[in-house]
Amino acid sequence: MQKGVDYIGNGVVYFCHDGEGHVLLAKRSKNARDEQGRWDIGGGGIEFNDTVINTLKKEIAEEYGTDVLDYEFLGYRDVHREHNNQETHWIVLDFRVLVNKRKIKNNEPHKFDAIEWFTLENLPTPIHSQLPDFLQKYKNKLFNIKSRNLQKKF
């Protein structure tokens, strides 16, 4: 049985930032599960008998080689989309996570071609299909700023 296809998948999504207005994005490689070549914030599935917060910390350590300095739960999204011509359904718990910019590294080069820092006003392209919805939903919570450019963009 496959998560998100045969039953509702659940996961965490994390918007890693440096506390200075920059967000960390990873460019998905040809080996990524989906949306290869697209820039994305991070995420991972919650395993049976694990906790949400442990999953959050574990995934960030696995992908970026760093610890979580602080986090804030933003909300959840009920994500319905198509992947490989199959309908998928995920419930994701969204977090804003503070990390140490100097300790970040690409710990999973088989999944990511690159990891880089950006501002919300200067995001790379192409981006993951779910990122615009995330940014629209949480635009006033991400850095506690109200950017006119971001308001217009999303």
Buried (B, 14 or more C-beta within 10 A) or exposed (E): EEBBBEEEBBBBBBBBBBEEBBBBBBBBBEEBEEBEEBBBBBBBBBEEEEEBBEBBBBBBEEBBBBEBEEBEEBEEBEBEEEBEEEEBBBBBBBBBBBBEBEEBEBBBEEBBBEBBBBBBEEBEEEBBBBBEEBBEBBBEBBBEEEBEEBEEBB
